[in-house]
Amino acid sequence: MIKSQQQELDVTEEIEVVLIPVYEVIQRVLMGEISVCGTVTAIFLG
């Protein structure tokens, strides 16, 4: 299990961490489910 540290979120923020295989992440980018520019760049350059 991967440990994470306590998050300090704003009142309106809600973040869920989900671990998925890389091939599925790429599929989700290509299907438009993941579209944040910085995230997409990191996936393809990573």
C-alpha positions in Angstrom: 0.0 0.0 0.0 1.2 3.5 -0.9 1.2 5.9 2.0 0.3 9.5 1.5 0.4 12.5 3.8 -2.5 14.5 5.2 -3.9 16.9 2.7 -4.8 20.6 3.4 -7.7 21.1 1.2 -9.9 24.2 0.8 -13.4 23.9 2.1 -14.8 23.4 -1.5 -12.1 20.9 -2.6 -12.6 17.1 -2.7 -9.8 14.9 -4.0 -9.9 11.2 -4.5 -6.6 9.4 -5.3 -7.2 6.4 -7.6 -4.3 4.1 -8.8 -4.8 2.8 -12.3 -2.4 1.1 -14.8 -0.6 3.5 -17.2 -2.2 2.0 -20.3 -5.6 2.9 -18.9 -4.5 6.4 -18.1 -3.4 6.9 -21.7 -6.8 5.5 -22.9 -8.6 8.0 -20.7 -6.5 10.8 -22.1 -7.3 9.8 -25.7 -11.0 9.5 -24.8 -11.0 13.0 -23.3 -11.7 11.8 -19.7 -8.5 13.3 -18.5 -8.0 16.7 -20.1 -6.0 19.0 -17.7 -3.1 20.3 -19.8 -0.4 19.8 -17.2 -1.6 16.3 -16.4 -1.7 15.2 -20.1 1.8 16.7 -20.7 3.2 14.8 -17.7 1.6 11.5 -18.8 3.1 11.7 -22.3 6.5 13.1 -21.2 6.8 10.9 -18.1 
